[in-house]
Amino acid sequence: MMTGRYKVFINRRMGRILVSGKSEDLSLIEEGWRIIYEDNDWKNAFEYARNYADRHDYVLEWYLEEEKEVLKNALVN
């Protein structure tokens, strides 16, 4: 059972890693992607993905609107 709101997907064949909170991205699993990390905190998921991408020289992808939401909430709080 998936518990974290934000998931880190990986596609080793393509050398890509994606941070996503979008439920529709679960369909990527059918295309060969795997979930390697989950967290309710976007920053934790992003940092995990960034570190993984750096270690393995993968392309890191994320949704700017999710990052923007997190940054906006940080400014409000």
MITI-682490 format. One line per field, with one value per atom (N, C-alpha, C, O): residue number from 1; x, y, z. Coordinates in Angstrom, 2 decimals. Layout:
% residues N
n = NUM/...
east = X/...
north = Y/...
up = Z/...
END
This chain:
% residues 77
n = 1/1/1/1/2/2/2/2/3/3/3/3/4/4/4/4/5/5/5/5/6/6/6/6/7/7/7/7/8/8/8/8/9/9/9/9/10/10/10/10/11/11/11/11/12/12/12/12/13/13/13/13/14/14/14/14/15/15/15/15/16/16/16/16/17/17/17/17/18/18/18/18/19/19/19/19/20/20/20/20/21/21/21/21/22/22/22/22/23/23/23/23/24/24/24/24/25/25/25/25/26/26/26/26/27/27/27/27/28/28/28/28/29/29/29/29/30/30/30/30/31/31/31/31/32/32/32/32/33/33/33/33/34/34/34/34/35/35/35/35/36/36/36/36/37/37/37/37/38/38/38/38/39/39/39/39/40/40/40/40/41/41/41/41/42/42/42/42/43/43/43/43/44/44/44/44/45/45/45/45/46/46/46/46/47/47/47/47/48/48/48/48/49/49/49/49/50/50/50/50/51/51/51/51/52/52/52/52/53/53/53/53/54/54/54/54/55/55/55/55/56/56/56/56/57/57/57/57/58/58/58/58/59/59/59/59/60/60/60/60/61/61/61/61/62/62/62/62/63/63/63/63/64/64/64/64/65/65/65/65/66/66/66/66/67/67/67/67/68/68/68/68/69/69/69/69/70/70/70/70/71/71/71/71/72/72/72/72/73/73/73/73/74/74/74/74/75/75/75/75/76/76/76/76/77/77/77/77
east = 0.84/0.00/0.88/1.82/0.59/1.37/0.87/-0.33/1.81/1.40/1.77/1.04/2.88/3.32/2.59/2.25/2.36/1.70/2.61/2.15/3.90/4.86/5.66/6.16/5.78/6.49/7.68/7.65/8.72/9.90/9.89/10.04/9.71/9.69/11.05/11.74/11.45/12.72/12.52/11.76/13.22/13.28/14.76/15.37/15.32/16.76/17.16/18.23/16.31/16.62/16.79/17.65/15.97/16.03/16.93/17.23/17.36/18.21/17.48/18.04/16.21/15.38/14.78/14.54/14.55/13.92/12.91/13.21/11.74/10.65/10.08/9.81/9.89/9.19/7.78/7.60/6.78/5.41/4.43/4.54/3.48/2.35/1.07/-0.02/1.19/0.02/-0.34/0.48/-1.58/-2.02/-1.98/-1.77/-2.17/-2.14/-0.75/-0.63/0.28/1.62/1.83/2.83/0.91/1.01/0.95/1.42/0.39/0.34/1.74/1.93/2.72/4.10/4.63/5.53/4.08/4.51/4.30/5.10/3.22/2.93/3.91/3.99/4.65/5.61/7.04/7.99/7.20/8.54/9.16/10.31/8.44/8.94/8.64/7.72/9.45/9.23/9.23/9.88/8.50/8.54/9.64/9.66/10.57/11.67/11.62/12.39/10.72/10.63/9.29/8.75/8.75/7.50/7.61/8.24/7.00/7.02/5.85/5.42/5.35/4.30/4.87/4.13/6.16/6.83/7.55/8.42/7.17/7.75/9.26/10.00/9.71/11.15/11.95/13.03/11.43/12.12/12.19/13.23/11.08/11.06/12.02/12.74/12.02/12.90/14.37/15.18/14.71/16.10/16.56/17.69/15.68/16.02/16.29/17.29/15.38/15.52/16.77/17.49/17.04/18.22/19.50/20.41/19.57/20.75/20.93/22.04/19.83/19.88/20.33/21.19/19.74/20.10/21.57/22.25/22.07/23.48/24.40/25.39/24.06/24.89/24.94/25.96/23.84/23.73/23.75/23.60/23.94/23.98/22.69/22.74/21.55/20.24/19.68/20.07/18.77/18.04/16.94/16.16/16.90/15.90/14.78/15.03/13.54/12.38/11.40/11.30/10.67/9.63/8.67/8.95/7.55/6.53/6.74/6.72/6.92/7.16/5.98/6.17/4.77/3.60/3.60/3.11/4.13/4.22/5.28/5.08/6.41/7.45/6.95/7.19/6.26/5.72/4.75/4.78/3.90/2.95/3.67/3.28/4.71/5.48/6.16/6.14/6.76/7.44/6.45/6.74/5.30/4.27/3.80/3.65/3.57/3.13/4.20/3.88/5.46/6.55/6.58/6.89/6.27/6.27/5.09/5.22/3.96/2.77/2.94/2.51/3.56/3.73/4.98/5.34
north = -1.19/0.00/1.25/1.35/2.17/3.39/4.40/4.64/4.97/5.83/7.29/8.17/7.58/8.96/9.70/9.11/10.97/11.78/11.95/11.89/12.18/12.39/11.12/10.51/10.74/9.52/9.85/10.79/9.06/9.18/7.96/6.82/8.24/7.19/7.13/8.14/5.93/5.76/4.88/3.91/5.26/4.42/4.27/5.15/3.15/2.93/2.84/3.30/2.25/2.10/3.47/3.65/4.43/5.77/6.71/7.81/6.29/7.14/8.37/9.46/8.18/9.30/9.01/7.86/10.09/10.01/11.16/12.28/10.88/11.86/11.94/10.93/13.17/13.42/13.86/14.82/13.17/13.48/13.23/12.25/14.13/13.94/13.69/13.68/13.49/13.30/11.82/10.99/11.52/10.12/9.53/8.33/10.35/9.83/9.31/8.52/9.74/9.25/7.80/7.18/7.27/5.85/4.97/3.83/5.49/4.73/4.52/3.66/5.29/5.11/3.72/3.20/3.13/1.79/0.80/-0.12/0.98/0.10/0.32/-0.50/1.42/1.75/1.46/1.89/0.74/0.34/1.16/0.92/2.13/2.92/2.17/1.36/2.46/1.89/3.02/4.04/2.81/3.76/3.31/2.16/4.23/3.88/4.63/4.33/5.61/6.38/7.08/7.48/7.24/7.97/8.80/8.40/9.98/10.85/11.82/12.17/12.25/13.27/14.67/15.62/14.81/16.10/16.18/15.37/17.16/17.29/17.48/16.89/18.30/18.57/17.31/17.11/16.46/15.20/14.31/13.73/14.23/13.41/13.98/13.23/15.30/15.93/15.71/15.39/15.89/15.70/14.26/14.02/13.31/11.91/11.70/11.09/12.20/12.04/12.74/12.19/13.93/14.67/13.92/13.81/13.42/12.66/11.40/11.06/10.71/9.49/9.83/9.16/10.88/11.29/11.69/11.35/12.39/12.78/11.56/11.49/10.60/9.40/8.57/7.96/8.54/7.66/8.40/7.80/9.71/10.55/10.41/10.25/10.47/10.40/11.81/12.75/11.93/13.18/13.26/12.33/14.38/14.59/15.46/16.52/15.01/15.75/15.94/15.09/17.05/17.31/18.32/18.93/18.49/19.43/20.77/20.85/21.80/23.13/23.60/24.30/23.22/23.67/23.05/23.68/21.84/21.25/21.96/22.24/22.26/23.00/24.39/24.85/25.03/26.37/26.35/27.25/25.33/25.20/25.06/25.67/24.25/24.04/25.34/25.69/26.04/27.29/28.36/29.11/28.41/29.38/29.10/30.02/27.83/27.46/27.77/28.13/27.64/27.95/29.44/29.83/30.27/31.72/32.15/33.09/31.48/31.81/31.40/32.12/30.26/29.75/30.34/30.05
up = 0.00/0.00/0.00/0.79/-0.87/-0.97/0.07/0.19/0.79/1.89/1.70/2.16/1.05/0.92/-0.19/-1.22/0.03/-0.99/-2.21/-3.35/-1.95/-3.03/-3.25/-2.30/-4.50/-4.85/-5.73/-6.53/-5.56/-6.42/-7.33/-6.89/-8.61/-9.63/-10.29/-10.44/-10.69/-11.38/-12.61/-12.60/-13.67/-14.86/-15.19/-15.79/-14.78/-14.95/-16.42/-16.81/-17.22/-18.64/-19.30/-20.17/-18.88/-19.46/-18.66/-19.12/-17.48/-16.66/-16.15/-16.08/-15.78/-15.33/-13.97/-13.60/-13.23/-11.92/-11.82/-12.24/-11.27/-11.23/-9.83/-9.19/-9.35/-8.09/-8.47/-9.23/-7.93/-8.32/-7.19/-6.44/-7.08/-6.18/-6.94/-6.36/-8.24/-9.10/-9.19/-9.56/-8.86/-8.88/-10.29/-10.45/-11.30/-12.68/-13.07/-14.01/-12.37/-12.68/-12.23/-12.59/-11.45/-11.09/-12.34/-12.32/-13.42/-14.67/-15.26/-16.12/-14.80/-15.27/-14.91/-15.58/-13.87/-13.45/-14.59/-14.79/-15.33/-16.47/-17.62/-18.53/-17.57/-18.63/-18.21/-18.87/-17.10/-16.69/-15.57/-15.20/-15.04/-13.92/-12.62/-12.55/-11.58/-10.25/-9.23/-9.42/-8.15/-7.03/-6.09/-5.64/-5.79/-4.89/-3.57/-2.66/-3.46/-2.22/-2.18/-3.21/-0.97/-0.77/0.49/1.47/0.46/1.64/1.54/0.44/2.66/2.66/2.50/2.25/2.64/2.51/1.16/0.87/0.34/-1.00/-0.93/-1.72/0.00/0.08/0.39/-0.16/1.26/1.56/0.32/0.02/-0.40/-1.62/-2.66/-3.31/-2.80/-3.78/-3.42/-4.28/-2.15/-1.73/-1.95/-2.37/-1.65/-1.89/-3.38/-3.76/-4.21/-5.67/-6.18/-7.02/-5.70/-6.14/-5.79/-6.61/-4.57/-4.16/-5.00/-5.40/-5.26/-6.07/-7.49/-8.06/-8.05/-9.41/-9.50/-10.47/-8.50/-8.48/-8.42/-9.14/-7.57/-7.42/-8.70/-9.01/-9.43/-10.60/-11.93/-12.99/-11.87/-13.07/-13.89/-15.11/-13.20/-13.85/-14.03/-13.34/-14.96/-15.16/-14.10/-13.94/-13.38/-12.33/-12.88/-13.45/-12.68/-13.15/-11.99/-11.10/-12.02/-11.04/-11.63/-12.66/-10.98/-11.43/-10.74/-9.51/-11.53/-10.97/-10.12/-9.12/-10.52/-9.74/-8.35/-7.40/-8.20/-6.86/-6.03/-4.85/-6.66/-5.95/-5.56/-4.44/-6.47/-6.21/-5.02/-4.18/-4.96/-3.86/-2.52/-1.53/-2.51/-1.28/-0.85/0.33/-1.80/-1.48/-1.01/-0.08/-1.64/-1.25/0.18/0.98/0.48/1.83/2.87/4.00/2.50/3.43/3.74/4.87/2.76/2.98/3.85/4.64/3.70/4.47/5.93/6.83/6.14/7.50/8.06/9.20
END
